Amino acid sequence: MQRSVVFVHGTGVRERSYDKTLSTVRSALKELRPEVGVRGCFWGREAGARLALDGASIPGYTESRGGRKKDDEDIAIWGVLYRDPGYELRLLGLRPAVVSGMGRGQSPALKLLGELTGYVPSAQVRAAFTAHDLDDALDHALLEVAASPELRDAAATADEGGYEHRHAFARAVVAATLAYAVDGGADAPDGLQRDTLLSLLSAELHTQGRGLGGTVAKAASTPALLALTWHARRRRGAHDDDLLVPAVGDILRYQARGQALRRLIKRTVDHAPGDAVTVIAHSLGGVACVDLMVEERIDRVDQLITVGSQAPFFYEAGALISLEHPQRLPAHFPRRWLNLYDPRDLLSFRAAQVFPVVATDHEVDNHQPFPFAHSAYWDNREVWGAIGAWLG
């Protein structure tokens, strides 16, 4: 039986800290169970809190905060894509499907899917990748992304032009290409060279949708096209790393509008390979996973591991969205639930007495005071010893 692990981060996490944590989780699991595939569910960008008015409600906030370099956000997103090339495609797949008309031609979804899965790079595009010794890595990445469930789901939401979808496909291919090459021991090109490769590939895919083929790929280096590619990248405010907004705001947003986060977790599990899935969820991510698995039957998830989670307390306090005391967990909820907590972590709680039979508690010591104790689990060997025994 092939097993995979889906890692769901907790409250307050954004791109840069997520990338570091996921790297730690991957390395630890590789030592414990090298045959297990690991997928990350990064939700902080799409389902996390942000200040719609740039902190206008907070006295003194705007005056006291400085901006970030304009490219920081994009660099951080590349860090996510290198480890999860299908990330942006997965987000597109969460949009409502486009309803096809009664015309005789192919639907936009089928047309786009056929074009992207059948895409063959032009000589100009291939030469650009070959110049960086990325020819083999490009072929590997094209096969991987074209066959991915993320692409199939995303195509169903494409409009006639499918511009966003083509650009997300291009970013996924470039990210997978560079990740594959670096894993093989190659040096990564710098960001400007990466962006040039992306511009070439994205331009060719965009013009392909208009029936122009790859003949205009040379135009990708023009300033106008580079500006168009840059504009397509979504950006956020400069203050997202402030503690107030991610940490507290994520909890408030989840309680008010948590469905988006649960849908993203479910889609990530759906796309995970293998016959069985273990979900490892930290903090608020554990709350969302419990809610999701109460509300829906997720067949392949047979193990849940929560780390520093508030789900037991939310239930006891009457704040768990999916379940209110004295209701019990439904029969379809995973029957193996390991709950790790540190008594010094004021955001972690015990589950075994709250959800008997299903949940098993394991106390750990991160040797840190709060709030550092809440984020110190992933470097604790005791944590990974417990997870390894559970997986085994």
Secondary structure, DSSP 8 states (H G I E B T S, - for coil): --EEEEEE--TT--HHHHHHHHHHHHHHHHHH-TT-EEEEE--TTTTS---TTTTTTSTTHHHH-----TTHHHHHHHHHHHH-TTHHHHHHHTS------S-SS--HHHHHHHHHHT----HHHHHHHHTTT-HHHHHHHHHHHHT-HHHHHHHTT--SS-HHHHHHHHHHHHHHHHHHHHHTT-----HHHHHHHHHHHHHHHHHHTTT-TTTTGGGGGSHHHHHHHHHTS----TTTTSSIIIIIIHHHHHHHH-HHHHHHHHHHHHHS-SSEEEEEEETHHHHHHHHHHHHS--TTEEEEEEES--HHHHHHTT--SS--TT----TTS-SEEEEEE-TT-TT----TTTSTTTEEEEE------TTHHHH-GGG-HHHHHHHHHHH-
